[in-house]
Amino acid sequence: MGRQPWIVQDLLLTRDAPSPNVGTAWIWTSLTVFILLYAGLGVVDFLLMRRYARPQPAVAGDDAAAEPVLGY
């Protein structure tokens, strides 16, 4: 048994499962794209959370200053 569901028991061995058509260049390219994509999404997520979590300054003499400002 194992954790390779794409390998059929007694029909395909683990050593025969990798595709010969996928080279190391494609693996590194896809890994790099995923890392850059998730890094970019992480930066956007961080900036948005920081922007909306920052408290808004109250304006002196404004009656609406007692209510929290949500920023959107």
mmCIF file as Biopython writes it, N, C-alpha, C and O atoms, coordinates in Angstrom:
data_model
#
loop_
_atom_site.group_PDB
_atom_site.id
_atom_site.type_symbol
_atom_site.label_atom_id
_atom_site.label_alt_id
_atom_site.label_comp_id
_atom_site.label_asym_id
_atom_site.label_entity_id
_atom_site.label_seq_id
_atom_site.pdbx_PDB_ins_code
_atom_site.Cartn_x
_atom_site.Cartn_y
_atom_site.Cartn_z
_atom_site.occupancy
_atom_site.B_iso_or_equiv
_atom_site.auth_seq_id
_atom_site.auth_asym_id
_atom_site.pdbx_PDB_model_num
ATOM 1   N N  . MET A ? 1  ? 0.844   -1.177 0.000   1.0 0.0 1  A 1 
ATOM 2   C CA . MET A ? 1  ? 0.000   0.000  0.000   1.0 0.0 1  A 1 
ATOM 3   C C  . MET A ? 1  ? 0.892   1.245  0.000   1.0 0.0 1  A 1 
ATOM 4   O O  . MET A ? 1  ? 2.111   1.133  -0.130  1.0 0.0 1  A 1 
ATOM 5   N N  . GLY A ? 2  ? 0.318   2.373  0.138   1.0 0.0 2  A 1 
ATOM 6   C CA . GLY A ? 2  ? 1.081   3.607  0.157   1.0 0.0 2  A 1 
ATOM 7   C C  . GLY A ? 2  ? 0.169   4.785  -0.095  1.0 0.0 2  A 1 
ATOM 8   O O  . GLY A ? 2  ? -1.055  4.657  -0.075  1.0 0.0 2  A 1 
ATOM 9   N N  . ARG A ? 3  ? 0.766   5.919  -0.329  1.0 0.0 3  A 1 
ATOM 10  C CA . ARG A ? 3  ? -0.007  7.137  -0.546  1.0 0.0 3  A 1 
ATOM 11  C C  . ARG A ? 3  ? 0.130   7.624  -1.979  1.0 0.0 3  A 1 
ATOM 12  O O  . ARG A ? 3  ? 0.155   8.832  -2.213  1.0 0.0 3  A 1 
ATOM 13  N N  . GLN A ? 4  ? 0.216   6.738  -2.920  1.0 0.0 4  A 1 
ATOM 14  C CA . GLN A ? 4  ? 0.274   7.110  -4.330  1.0 0.0 4  A 1 
ATOM 15  C C  . GLN A ? 4  ? -0.969  6.565  -5.025  1.0 0.0 4  A 1 
ATOM 16  O O  . GLN A ? 4  ? -0.927  5.472  -5.590  1.0 0.0 4  A 1 
ATOM 17  N N  . PRO A ? 5  ? -2.076  7.309  -4.991  1.0 0.0 5  A 1 
ATOM 18  C CA . PRO A ? 5  ? -3.324  6.772  -5.540  1.0 0.0 5  A 1 
ATOM 19  C C  . PRO A ? 5  ? -3.288  6.604  -7.058  1.0 0.0 5  A 1 
ATOM 20  O O  . PRO A ? 5  ? -4.111  5.875  -7.610  1.0 0.0 5  A 1 
ATOM 21  N N  . TRP A ? 6  ? -2.350  7.265  -7.745  1.0 0.0 6  A 1 
ATOM 22  C CA . TRP A ? 6  ? -2.275  7.126  -9.195  1.0 0.0 6  A 1 
ATOM 23  C C  . TRP A ? 6  ? -1.568  5.835  -9.603  1.0 0.0 6  A 1 
ATOM 24  O O  . TRP A ? 6  ? -1.550  5.493  -10.786 1.0 0.0 6  A 1 
ATOM 25  N N  . ILE A ? 7  ? -0.998  5.128  -8.664  1.0 0.0 7  A 1 
ATOM 26  C CA . ILE A ? 7  ? -0.315  3.869  -8.951  1.0 0.0 7  A 1 
ATOM 27  C C  . ILE A ? 7  ? -1.256  2.733  -8.569  1.0 0.0 7  A 1 
ATOM 28  O O  . ILE A ? 7  ? -1.660  2.615  -7.412  1.0 0.0 7  A 1 
ATOM 29  N N  . VAL A ? 8  ? -1.601  1.899  -9.543  1.0 0.0 8  A 1 
ATOM 30  C CA . VAL A ? 8  ? -2.534  0.801  -9.318  1.0 0.0 8  A 1 
ATOM 31  C C  . VAL A ? 8  ? -1.765  -0.369 -8.719  1.0 0.0 8  A 1 
ATOM 32  O O  . VAL A ? 8  ? -0.690  -0.733 -9.194  1.0 0.0 8  A 1 
ATOM 33  N N  . GLN A ? 9  ? -2.339  -0.954 -7.660  1.0 0.0 9  A 1 
ATOM 34  C CA . GLN A ? 9  ? -1.673  -2.047 -6.957  1.0 0.0 9  A 1 
ATOM 35  C C  . GLN A ? 9  ? -1.455  -3.237 -7.893  1.0 0.0 9  A 1 
ATOM 36  O O  . GLN A ? 9  ? -2.378  -3.690 -8.570  1.0 0.0 9  A 1 
ATOM 37  N N  . ASP A ? 10 ? -0.229  -3.725 -7.915  1.0 0.0 10 A 1 
ATOM 38  C CA . ASP A ? 10 ? 0.197   -4.884 -8.696  1.0 0.0 10 A 1 
ATOM 39  C C  . ASP A ? 10 ? 0.162   -4.663 -10.208 1.0 0.0 10 A 1 
ATOM 40  O O  . ASP A ? 10 ? 0.416   -5.605 -10.959 1.0 0.0 10 A 1 
ATOM 41  N N  . LEU A ? 11 ? -0.147  -3.442 -10.686 1.0 0.0 11 A 1 
ATOM 42  C CA . LEU A ? 11 ? -0.139  -3.175 -12.117 1.0 0.0 11 A 1 
ATOM 43  C C  . LEU A ? 11 ? 0.934   -2.172 -12.513 1.0 0.0 11 A 1 
ATOM 44  O O  . LEU A ? 11 ? 1.490   -2.261 -13.608 1.0 0.0 11 A 1 
ATOM 45  N N  . LEU A ? 12 ? 1.230   -1.222 -11.638 1.0 0.0 12 A 1 
ATOM 46  C CA . LEU A ? 12 ? 2.213   -0.189 -11.932 1.0 0.0 12 A 1 
ATOM 47  C C  . LEU A ? 12 ? 3.097   -0.006 -10.707 1.0 0.0 12 A 1 
ATOM 48  O O  . LEU A ? 12 ? 2.603   0.297  -9.622  1.0 0.0 12 A 1 
ATOM 49  N N  . LEU A ? 13 ? 4.387   -0.188 -10.875 1.0 0.0 13 A 1 
ATOM 50  C CA . LEU A ? 13 ? 5.318   -0.037 -9.766  1.0 0.0 13 A 1 
ATOM 51  C C  . LEU A ? 13 ? 5.635   1.440  -9.544  1.0 0.0 13 A 1 
ATOM 52  O O  . LEU A ? 13 ? 5.513   2.258  -10.456 1.0 0.0 13 A 1 
ATOM 53  N N  . THR A ? 14 ? 6.042   1.766  -8.327  1.0 0.0 14 A 1 
ATOM 54  C CA . THR A ? 14 ? 6.377   3.145  -7.993  1.0 0.0 14 A 1 
ATOM 55  C C  . THR A ? 14 ? 7.523   3.664  -8.845  1.0 0.0 14 A 1 
ATOM 56  O O  . THR A ? 14 ? 7.520   4.831  -9.236  1.0 0.0 14 A 1 
ATOM 57  N N  . ARG A ? 15 ? 8.497   2.820  -9.138  1.0 0.0 15 A 1 
ATOM 58  C CA . ARG A ? 15 ? 9.645   3.270  -9.937  1.0 0.0 15 A 1 
ATOM 59  C C  . ARG A ? 15 ? 9.273   3.538  -11.390 1.0 0.0 15 A 1 
ATOM 60  O O  . ARG A ? 15 ? 10.006  4.230  -12.095 1.0 0.0 15 A 1 
ATOM 61  N N  . ASP A ? 16 ? 8.135   2.995  -11.851 1.0 0.0 16 A 1 
ATOM 62  C CA . ASP A ? 16 ? 7.693   3.212  -13.226 1.0 0.0 16 A 1 
ATOM 63  C C  . ASP A ? 16 ? 6.666   4.338  -13.344 1.0 0.0 16 A 1 
ATOM 64  O O  . ASP A ? 16 ? 6.247   4.661  -14.455 1.0 0.0 16 A 1 
ATOM 65  N N  . ALA A ? 17 ? 6.254   4.938  -12.241 1.0 0.0 17 A 1 
ATOM 66  C CA . ALA A ? 17 ? 5.168   5.909  -12.242 1.0 0.0 17 A 1 
ATOM 67  C C  . ALA A ? 17 ? 5.543   7.292  -12.783 1.0 0.0 17 A 1 
ATOM 68  O O  . ALA A ? 17 ? 4.689   7.914  -13.415 1.0 0.0 17 A 1 
ATOM 69  N N  . PRO A ? 18 ? 6.756   7.820  -12.582 1.0 0.0 18 A 1 
ATOM 70  C CA . PRO A ? 18 ? 7.050   9.164  -13.088 1.0 0.0 18 A 1 
ATOM 71  C C  . PRO A ? 18 ? 6.974   9.228  -14.611 1.0 0.0 18 A 1 
ATOM 72  O O  . PRO A ? 18 ? 7.362   8.296  -15.315 1.0 0.0 18 A 1 
ATOM 73  N N  . SER A ? 19 ? 6.465   10.352 -15.089 1.0 0.0 19 A 1 
ATOM 74  C CA . SER A ? 19 ? 6.331   10.542 -16.524 1.0 0.0 19 A 1 
ATOM 75  C C  . SER A ? 19 ? 7.693   10.859 -17.139 1.0 0.0 19 A 1 
ATOM 76  O O  . SER A ? 19 ? 8.420   11.705 -16.617 1.0 0.0 19 A 1 
ATOM 77  N N  . PRO A ? 20 ? 8.050   10.198 -18.236 1.0 0.0 20 A 1 
ATOM 78  C CA . PRO A ? 20 ? 9.321   10.505 -18.897 1.0 0.0 20 A 1 
ATOM 79  C C  . PRO A ? 20 ? 9.256   11.809 -19.690 1.0 0.0 20 A 1 
ATOM 80  O O  . PRO A ? 20 ? 10.293  12.315 -20.119 1.0 0.0 20 A 1 
ATOM 81  N N  . ASN A ? 21 ? 8.068   12.359 -19.892 1.0 0.0 21 A 1 
ATOM 82  C CA . ASN A ? 21 ? 7.908   13.577 -20.700 1.0 0.0 21 A 1 
ATOM 83  C C  . ASN A ? 21 ? 8.079   14.858 -19.897 1.0 0.0 21 A 1 
ATOM 84  O O  . ASN A ? 21 ? 8.159   15.939 -20.481 1.0 0.0 21 A 1 
ATOM 85  N N  . VAL A ? 22 ? 8.135   14.764 -18.579 1.0 0.0 22 A 1 
ATOM 86  C CA . VAL A ? 22 ? 8.274   15.948 -17.735 1.0 0.0 22 A 1 
ATOM 87  C C  . VAL A ? 22 ? 9.724   16.038 -17.281 1.0 0.0 22 A 1 
ATOM 88  O O  . VAL A ? 22 ? 10.213  15.196 -16.527 1.0 0.0 22 A 1 
ATOM 89  N N  . GLY A ? 23 ? 10.393  17.070 -17.753 1.0 0.0 23 A 1 
ATOM 90  C CA . GLY A ? 23 ? 11.799  17.246 -17.401 1.0 0.0 23 A 1 
ATOM 91  C C  . GLY A ? 23 ? 11.971  18.101 -16.167 1.0 0.0 23 A 1 
ATOM 92  O O  . GLY A ? 23 ? 11.015  18.675 -15.647 1.0 0.0 23 A 1 
ATOM 93  N N  . THR A ? 24 ? 13.204  18.175 -15.711 1.0 0.0 24 A 1 
ATOM 94  C CA . THR A ? 24 ? 13.481  18.966 -14.510 1.0 0.0 24 A 1 
ATOM 95  C C  . THR A ? 24 ? 13.269  20.457 -14.747 1.0 0.0 24 A 1 
ATOM 96  O O  . THR A ? 24 ? 12.952  21.190 -13.810 1.0 0.0 24 A 1 
ATOM 97  N N  . ALA A ? 25 ? 13.439  20.916 -15.984 1.0 0.0 25 A 1 
ATOM 98  C CA . ALA A ? 25 ? 13.220  22.337 -16.278 1.0 0.0 25 A 1 
ATOM 99  C C  . ALA A ? 25 ? 11.756  22.715 -16.038 1.0 0.0 25 A 1 
ATOM 100 O O  . ALA A ? 25 ? 11.476  23.779 -15.486 1.0 0.0 25 A 1 
ATOM 101 N N  . TRP A ? 26 ? 10.826  21.855 -16.446 1.0 0.0 26 A 1 
ATOM 102 C CA . TRP A ? 26 ? 9.406   22.131 -16.221 1.0 0.0 26 A 1 
ATOM 103 C C  . TRP A ? 26 ? 9.063   22.084 -14.742 1.0 0.0 26 A 1 
ATOM 104 O O  . TRP A ? 26 ? 8.239   22.869 -14.272 1.0 0.0 26 A 1 
ATOM 105 N N  . ILE A ? 27 ? 9.668   21.198 -14.024 1.0 0.0 27 A 1 
ATOM 106 C CA . ILE A ? 27 ? 9.405   21.099 -12.586 1.0 0.0 27 A 1 
ATOM 107 C C  . ILE A ? 27 ? 9.890   22.360 -11.881 1.0 0.0 27 A 1 
ATOM 108 O O  . ILE A ? 27 ? 9.171   22.919 -11.054 1.0 0.0 27 A 1 
ATOM 109 N N  . TRP A ? 28 ? 11.101  22.814 -12.197 1.0 0.0 28 A 1 
ATOM 110 C CA . TRP A ? 28 ? 11.635  24.036 -11.579 1.0 0.0 28 A 1 
ATOM 111 C C  . TRP A ? 28 ? 10.840  25.259 -12.004 1.0 0.0 28 A 1 
ATOM 112 O O  . TRP A ? 28 ? 10.620  26.165 -11.200 1.0 0.0 28 A 1 
ATOM 113 N N  . THR A ? 29 ? 10.403  25.294 -13.266 1.0 0.0 29 A 1 
ATOM 114 C CA . THR A ? 29 ? 9.607   26.428 -13.737 1.0 0.0 29 A 1 
ATOM 115 C C  . THR A ? 29 ? 8.277   26.505 -13.000 1.0 0.0 29 A 1 
ATOM 116 O O  . THR A ? 29 ? 7.886   27.575 -12.534 1.0 0.0 29 A 1 
ATOM 117 N N  . SER A ? 30 ? 7.586   25.386 -12.892 1.0 0.0 30 A 1 
ATOM 118 C CA . SER A ? 30 ? 6.289   25.404 -12.207 1.0 0.0 30 A 1 
ATOM 119 C C  . SER A ? 30 ? 6.458   25.701 -10.717 1.0 0.0 30 A 1 
ATOM 120 O O  . SER A ? 30 ? 5.637   26.411 -10.136 1.0 0.0 30 A 1 
ATOM 121 N N  . LEU A ? 31 ? 7.500   25.172 -10.096 1.0 0.0 31 A 1 
ATOM 122 C CA . LEU A ? 31 ? 7.752   25.451 -8.686  1.0 0.0 31 A 1 
ATOM 123 C C  . LEU A ? 31 ? 8.031   26.939 -8.479  1.0 0.0 31 A 1 
ATOM 124 O O  . LEU A ? 31 ? 7.532   27.533 -7.523  1.0 0.0 31 A 1 
ATOM 125 N N  . THR A ? 32 ? 8.816   27.542 -9.357  1.0 0.0 32 A 1 
ATOM 126 C CA . THR A ? 32 ? 9.133   28.968 -9.266  1.0 0.0 32 A 1 
ATOM 127 C C  . THR A ? 32 ? 7.888   29.820 -9.449  1.0 0.0 32 A 1 
ATOM 128 O O  . THR A ? 32 ? 7.684   30.791 -8.720  1.0 0.0 32 A 1 
ATOM 129 N N  . VAL A ? 33 ? 7.049   29.458 -10.426 1.0 0.0 33 A 1 
ATOM 130 C CA . VAL A ? 33 ? 5.812   30.209 -10.656 1.0 0.0 33 A 1 
ATOM 131 C C  . VAL A ? 33 ? 4.904   30.133 -9.429  1.0 0.0 33 A 1 
ATOM 132 O O  . VAL A ? 33 ? 4.346   31.149 -9.013  1.0 0.0 33 A 1 
ATOM 133 N N  . PHE A ? 34 ? 4.750   28.958 -8.851  1.0 0.0 34 A 1 
ATOM 134 C CA . PHE A ? 34 ? 3.912   28.823 -7.658  1.0 0.0 34 A 1 
ATOM 135 C C  . PHE A ? 34 ? 4.475   29.621 -6.484  1.0 0.0 34 A 1 
ATOM 136 O O  . PHE A ? 34 ? 3.719   30.266 -5.758  1.0 0.0 34 A 1 
ATOM 137 N N  . ILE A ? 35 ? 5.779   29.585 -6.294  1.0 0.0 35 A 1 
ATOM 138 C CA . ILE A ? 35 ? 6.386   30.344 -5.196  1.0 0.0 35 A 1 
ATOM 139 C C  . ILE A ? 35 ? 6.168   31.837 -5.388  1.0 0.0 35 A 1 
ATOM 140 O O  . ILE A ? 35 ? 5.811   32.536 -4.439  1.0 0.0 35 A 1 
ATOM 141 N N  . LEU A ? 36 ? 6.381   32.337 -6.613  1.0 0.0 36 A 1 
ATOM 142 C CA . LEU A ? 36 ? 6.178   33.760 -6.878  1.0 0.0 36 A 1 
ATOM 143 C C  . LEU A ? 36 ? 4.711   34.156 -6.739  1.0 0.0 36 A 1 
ATOM 144 O O  . LEU A ? 36 ? 4.403   35.231 -6.224  1.0 0.0 36 A 1 
ATOM 145 N N  . LEU A ? 37 ? 3.815   33.297 -7.195  1.0 0.0 37 A 1 
ATOM 146 C CA . LEU A ? 37 ? 2.390   33.576 -7.078  1.0 0.0 37 A 1 
ATOM 147 C C  . LEU A ? 37 ? 1.959   33.663 -5.616  1.0 0.0 37 A 1 
ATOM 148 O O  . LEU A ? 37 ? 1.272   34.605 -5.223  1.0 0.0 37 A 1 
ATOM 149 N N  . TYR A ? 38 ? 2.362   32.684 -4.815  1.0 0.0 38 A 1 
ATOM 150 C CA . TYR A ? 38 ? 1.982   32.696 -3.404  1.0 0.0 38 A 1 
ATOM 151 C C  . TYR A ? 38 ? 2.684   33.803 -2.627  1.0 0.0 38 A 1 
ATOM 152 O O  . TYR A ? 38 ? 2.108   34.345 -1.684  1.0 0.0 38 A 1 
ATOM 153 N N  . ALA A ? 39 ? 3.898   34.145 -2.995  1.0 0.0 39 A 1 
ATOM 154 C CA . ALA A ? 39 ? 4.580   35.271 -2.348  1.0 0.0 39 A 1 
ATOM 155 C C  . ALA A ? 39 ? 3.849   36.576 -2.656  1.0 0.0 39 A 1 
ATOM 156 O O  . ALA A ? 39 ? 3.651   37.403 -1.767  1.0 0.0 39 A 1 
ATOM 157 N N  . GLY A ? 40 ? 3.447   36.760 -3.917  1.0 0.0 40 A 1 
ATOM 158 C CA . GLY A ? 40 ? 2.690   37.951 -4.296  1.0 0.0 40 A 1 
ATOM 159 C C  . GLY A ? 40 ? 1.357   38.033 -3.578  1.0 0.0 40 A 1 
ATOM 160 O O  . GLY A ? 40 ? 0.971   39.097 -3.094  1.0 0.0 40 A 1 
ATOM 161 N N  . LEU A ? 41 ? 0.652   36.909 -3.507  1.0 0.0 41 A 1 
ATOM 162 C CA . LEU A ? 41 ? -0.618  36.890 -2.779  1.0 0.0 41 A 1 
ATOM 163 C C  . LEU A ? 41 ? -0.413  37.153 -1.290  1.0 0.0 41 A 1 
ATOM 164 O O  . LEU A ? 41 ? -1.248  37.797 -0.654  1.0 0.0 41 A 1 
ATOM 165 N N  . GLY A ? 42 ? 0.687   36.663 -0.733  1.0 0.0 42 A 1 
ATOM 166 C CA . GLY A ? 42 ? 0.984   36.912 0.669   1.0 0.0 42 A 1 
ATOM 167 C C  . GLY A ? 42 ? 1.241   38.379 0.945   1.0 0.0 42 A 1 
ATOM 168 O O  . GLY A ? 42 ? 0.794   38.909 1.963   1.0 0.0 42 A 1 
ATOM 169 N N  . VAL A ? 43 ? 1.963   39.045 0.042   1.0 0.0 43 A 1 
ATOM 170 C CA . VAL A ? 43 ? 2.238   40.475 0.206   1.0 0.0 43 A 1 
ATOM 171 C C  . VAL A ? 43 ? 0.946   41.280 0.111   1.0 0.0 43 A 1 
ATOM 172 O O  . VAL A ? 43 ? 0.711   42.182 0.915   1.0 0.0 43 A 1 
ATOM 173 N N  . VAL A ? 44 ? 0.109   40.954 -0.872  1.0 0.0 44 A 1 
ATOM 174 C CA . VAL A ? 44 ? -1.170  41.660 -1.012  1.0 0.0 44 A 1 
ATOM 175 C C  . VAL A ? 44 ? -2.036  41.428 0.220   1.0 0.0 44 A 1 
ATOM 176 O O  . VAL A ? 44 ? -2.653  42.365 0.727   1.0 0.0 44 A 1 
ATOM 177 N N  . ASP A ? 45 ? -2.088  40.197 0.704   1.0 0.0 45 A 1 
ATOM 178 C CA . ASP A ? 45 ? -2.868  39.879 1.895   1.0 0.0 45 A 1 
ATOM 179 C C  . ASP A ? 45 ? -2.363  40.660 3.100   1.0 0.0 45 A 1 
ATOM 180 O O  . ASP A ? 45 ? -3.157  41.219 3.857   1.0 0.0 45 A 1 
ATOM 181 N N  . PHE A ? 46 ? -1.045  40.702 3.281   1.0 0.0 46 A 1 
ATOM 182 C CA . PHE A ? 46 ? -0.470  41.439 4.405   1.0 0.0 46 A 1 
ATOM 183 C C  . PHE A ? 46 ? -0.800  42.925 4.321   1.0 0.0 46 A 1 
ATOM 184 O O  . PHE A ? 46 ? -1.184  43.534 5.320   1.0 0.0 46 A 1 
ATOM 185 N N  . LEU A ? 47 ? -0.653  43.511 3.133   1.0 0.0 47 A 1 
ATOM 186 C CA . LEU A ? 47 ? -0.929  44.940 2.987   1.0 0.0 47 A 1 
ATOM 187 C C  . LEU A ? 47 ? -2.405  45.258 3.220   1.0 0.0 47 A 1 
ATOM 188 O O  . LEU A ? 47 ? -2.731  46.273 3.836   1.0 0.0 47 A 1 
ATOM 189 N N  . LEU A ? 48 ? -3.291  44.403 2.735   1.0 0.0 48 A 1 
ATOM 190 C CA . LEU A ? 48 ? -4.712  44.651 2.956   1.0 0.0 48 A 1 
ATOM 191 C C  . LEU A ? 48 ? -5.087  44.504 4.432   1.0 0.0 48 A 1 
ATOM 192 O O  . LEU A ? 48 ? -5.863  45.302 4.956   1.0 0.0 48 A 1 
ATOM 193 N N  . MET A ? 49 ? -4.541  43.492 5.099   1.0 0.0 49 A 1 
ATOM 194 C CA . MET A ? 49 ? -4.846  43.333 6.524   1.0 0.0 49 A 1 
ATOM 195 C C  . MET A ? 49 ? -4.292  44.502 7.331   1.0 0.0 49 A 1 
ATOM 196 O O  . MET A ? 49 ? -4.943  44.986 8.256   1.0 0.0 49 A 1 
ATOM 197 N N  . ARG A ? 50 ? -3.091  44.956 6.981   1.0 0.0 50 A 1 
ATOM 198 C CA . ARG A ? 50 ? -2.505  46.089 7.691   1.0 0.0 50 A 1 
ATOM 199 C C  . ARG A ? 50 ? -3.304  47.365 7.454   1.0 0.0 50 A 1 
ATOM 200 O O  . ARG A ? 50 ? -3.471  48.180 8.361   1.0 0.0 50 A 1 
ATOM 201 N N  . ARG A ? 51 ? -3.795  47.532 6.225   1.0 0.0 51 A 1 
ATOM 202 C CA . ARG A ? 51 ? -4.557  48.741 5.897   1.0 0.0 51 A 1 
ATOM 203 C C  . ARG A ? 51 ? -5.879  48.793 6.656   1.0 0.0 51 A 1 
ATOM 204 O O  . ARG A ? 51 ? -6.245  49.840 7.190   1.0 0.0 51 A 1 
ATOM 205 N N  . TYR A ? 52 ? -6.595  47.675 6.710   1.0 0.0 52 A 1 
ATOM 206 C CA . TYR A ? 52 ? -7.905  47.673 7.334   1.0 0.0 52 A 1 
ATOM 207 C C  . TYR A ? 52 ? -7.843  47.448 8.838   1.0 0.0 52 A 1 
ATOM 208 O O  . TYR A ? 52 ? -8.841  47.674 9.521   1.0 0.0 52 A 1 
ATOM 209 N N  . ALA A ? 53 ? -6.729  47.018 9.371   1.0 0.0 53 A 1 
ATOM 210 C CA . ALA A ? 53 ? -6.606  46.824 10.813  1.0 0.0 53 A 1 
ATOM 211 C C  . ALA A ? 53 ? -6.120  48.079 11.514  1.0 0.0 53 A 1 
ATOM 212 O O  . ALA A ? 53 ? -6.258  48.196 12.732  1.0 0.0 53 A 1 
ATOM 213 N N  . ARG A ? 54 ? -5.560  49.007 10.780  1.0 0.0 54 A 1 
ATOM 214 C CA . ARG A ? 54 ? -5.046  50.240 11.366  1.0 0.0 54 A 1 
ATOM 215 C C  . ARG A ? 54 ? -6.215  51.114 11.830  1.0 0.0 54 A 1 
ATOM 216 O O  . ARG A ? 54 ? -7.136  51.355 11.051  1.0 0.0 54 A 1 
ATOM 217 N N  . PRO A ? 55 ? -6.200  51.594 13.077  1.0 0.0 55 A 1 
ATOM 218 C CA . PRO A ? 55 ? -7.304  52.441 13.554  1.0 0.0 55 A 1 
ATOM 219 C C  . PRO A ? 55 ? -7.303  53.786 12.831  1.0 0.0 55 A 1 
ATOM 220 O O  . PRO A ? 55 ? -6.251  54.347 12.525  1.0 0.0 55 A 1 
ATOM 221 N N  . GLN A ? 56 ? -8.493  54.282 12.571  1.0 0.0 56 A 1 
ATOM 222 C CA . GLN A ? 56 ? -8.635  55.568 11.895  1.0 0.0 56 A 1 
ATOM 223 C C  . GLN A ? 56 ? -8.608  56.691 12.940  1.0 0.0 56 A 1 
ATOM 224 O O  . GLN A ? 56 ? -9.245  56.576 13.987  1.0 0.0 56 A 1 
ATOM 225 N N  . PRO A ? 57 ? -7.886  57.757 12.666  1.0 0.0 57 A 1 
ATOM 226 C CA . PRO A ? 57 ? -7.851  58.866 13.642  1.0 0.0 57 A 1 
ATOM 227 C C  . PRO A ? 57 ? -9.207  59.571 13.688  1.0 0.0 57 A 1 
ATOM 228 O O  . PRO A ? 57 ? -9.876  59.734 12.667  1.0 0.0 57 A 1 
ATOM 229 N N  . ALA A ? 58 ? -9.595  59.983 14.893  1.0 0.0 58 A 1 
ATOM 230 C CA . ALA A ? 58 ? -10.858 60.696 15.083  1.0 0.0 58 A 1 
ATOM 231 C C  . ALA A ? 58 ? -10.655 62.170 14.751  1.0 0.0 58 A 1 
ATOM 232 O O  . ALA A ? 58 ? -9.615  62.759 15.044  1.0 0.0 58 A 1 
ATOM 233 N N  . VAL A ? 59 ? -11.675 62.742 14.134  1.0 0.0 59 A 1 
ATOM 234 C CA . VAL A ? 59 ? -11.635 64.162 13.786  1.0 0.0 59 A 1 
ATOM 235 C C  . VAL A ? 59 ? -12.224 64.934 14.965  1.0 0.0 59 A 1 
ATOM 236 O O  . VAL A ? 59 ? -13.312 64.610 15.440  1.0 0.0 59 A 1 
ATOM 237 N N  . ALA A ? 60 ? -11.508 65.954 15.434  1.0 0.0 60 A 1 
ATOM 238 C CA . ALA A ? 60 ? -11.959 66.735 16.590  1.0 0.0 60 A 1 
ATOM 239 C C  . ALA A ? 60 ? -13.226 67.515 16.242  1.0 0.0 60 A 1 
ATOM 240 O O  . ALA A ? 60 ? -13.300 68.159 15.196  1.0 0.0 60 A 1 
ATOM 241 N N  . GLY A ? 61 ? -14.216 67.452 17.124  1.0 0.0 61 A 1 
ATOM 242 C CA . GLY A ? 61 ? -15.446 68.212 16.948  1.0 0.0 61 A 1 
ATOM 243 C C  . GLY A ? 61 ? -16.454 67.531 16.039  1.0 0.0 61 A 1 
ATOM 244 O O  . GLY A ? 61 ? -17.489 68.125 15.736  1.0 0.0 61 A 1 
ATOM 245 N N  . ASP A ? 62 ? -16.199 66.333 15.602  1.0 0.0 62 A 1 
ATOM 246 C CA . ASP A ? 62 ? -17.115 65.627 14.719  1.0 0.0 62 A 1 
ATOM 247 C C  . ASP A ? 62 ? -17.978 64.679 15.549  1.0 0.0 62 A 1 
ATOM 248 O O  . ASP A ? 62 ? -17.458 63.901 16.348  1.0 0.0 62 A 1 
ATOM 249 N N  . ASP A ? 63 ? -19.303 64.743 15.358  1.0 0.0 63 A 1 
ATOM 250 C CA . ASP A ? 63 ? -20.201 63.868 16.102  1.0 0.0 63 A 1 
ATOM 251 C C  . ASP A ? 63 ? -20.078 62.422 15.668  1.0 0.0 63 A 1 
ATOM 252 O O  . ASP A ? 63 ? -20.345 61.516 16.458  1.0 0.0 63 A 1 
ATOM 253 N N  . ALA A ? 64 ? -19.685 62.192 14.442  1.0 0.0 64 A 1 
ATOM 254 C CA . ALA A ? 64 ? -19.555 60.822 13.934  1.0 0.0 64 A 1 
ATOM 255 C C  . ALA A ? 64 ? -18.269 60.159 14.403  1.0 0.0 64 A 1 
ATOM 256 O O  . ALA A ? 64 ? -18.031 58.988 14.107  1.0 0.0 64 A 1 
ATOM 257 N N  . ALA A ? 65 ? -17.443 60.892 15.127  1.0 0.0 65 A 1 
ATOM 258 C CA . ALA A ? 65 ? -16.163 60.320 15.587  1.0 0.0 65 A 1 
ATOM 259 C C  . ALA A ? 65 ? -16.348 59.271 16.657  1.0 0.0 65 A 1 
ATOM 260 O O  . ALA A ? 65 ? -15.440 58.481 16.913  1.0 0.0 65 A 1 
ATOM 261 N N  . ALA A ? 66 ? -17.524 59.249 17.294  1.0 0.0 66 A 1 
ATOM 262 C CA . ALA A ? 66 ? -17.785 58.255 18.327  1.0 0.0 66 A 1 
ATOM 263 C C  . ALA A ? 66 ? -17.999 56.865 17.719  1.0 0.0 66 A 1 
ATOM 264 O O  . ALA A ? 66 ? -17.808 55.856 18.398  1.0 0.0 66 A 1 
ATOM 265 N N  . GLU A ? 67 ? -18.390 56.810 16.458  1.0 0.0 67 A 1 
ATOM 266 C CA . GLU A ? 67 ? -18.594 55.524 15.795  1.0 0.0 67 A 1 
ATOM 267 C C  . GLU A ? 67 ? -17.294 55.099 15.114  1.0 0.0 67 A 1 
ATOM 268 O O  . GLU A ? 67 ? -16.568 55.940 14.584  1.0 0.0 67 A 1 
ATOM 269 N N  . PRO A ? 68 ? -17.000 53.813 15.126  1.0 0.0 68 A 1 
ATOM 270 C CA . PRO A ? 68 ? -15.761 53.346 14.469  1.0 0.0 68 A 1 
ATOM 271 C C  . PRO A ? 68 ? -15.863 53.479 12.945  1.0 0.0 68 A 1 
ATOM 272 O O  . PRO A ? 68 ? -16.915 53.248 12.350  1.0 0.0 68 A 1 
ATOM 273 N N  . VAL A ? 69 ? -14.773 53.848 12.357  1.0 0.0 69 A 1 
ATOM 274 C CA . VAL A ? 69 ? -14.716 53.989 10.898  1.0 0.0 69 A 1 
ATOM 275 C C  . VAL A ? 69 ? -14.144 52.690 10.335  1.0 0.0 69 A 1 
ATOM 276 O O  . VAL A ? 69 ? -13.052 52.269 10.715  1.0 0.0 69 A 1 
ATOM 277 N N  . LEU A ? 70 ? -14.891 52.058 9.425   1.0 0.0 70 A 1 
ATOM 278 C CA . LEU A ? 70 ? -14.459 50.768 8.898   1.0 0.0 70 A 1 
ATOM 279 C C  . LEU A ? 70 ? -13.480 50.906 7.742   1.0 0.0 70 A 1 
ATOM 280 O O  . LEU A ? 70 ? -12.736 49.963 7.474   1.0 0.0 70 A 1 
ATOM 281 N N  . GLY A ? 71 ? -13.448 52.007 7.066   1.0 0.0 71 A 1 
ATOM 282 C CA . GLY A ? 71 ? -12.464 52.216 6.013   1.0 0.0 71 A 1 
ATOM 283 C C  . GLY A ? 71 ? -12.917 51.774 4.632   1.0 0.0 71 A 1 
ATOM 284 O O  . GLY A ? 71 ? -12.115 51.748 3.699   1.0 0.0 71 A 1 
ATOM 285 N N  . TYR A ? 72 ? -14.183 51.428 4.489   1.0 0.0 72 A 1 
ATOM 286 C CA . TYR A ? 72 ? -14.655 51.077 3.137   1.0 0.0 72 A 1 
ATOM 287 C C  . TYR A ? 72 ? -16.063 51.559 2.931   1.0 0.0 72 A 1 
ATOM 288 O O  . TYR A ? 72 ? -16.633 51.359 1.859   1.0 0.0 72 A 1 
#
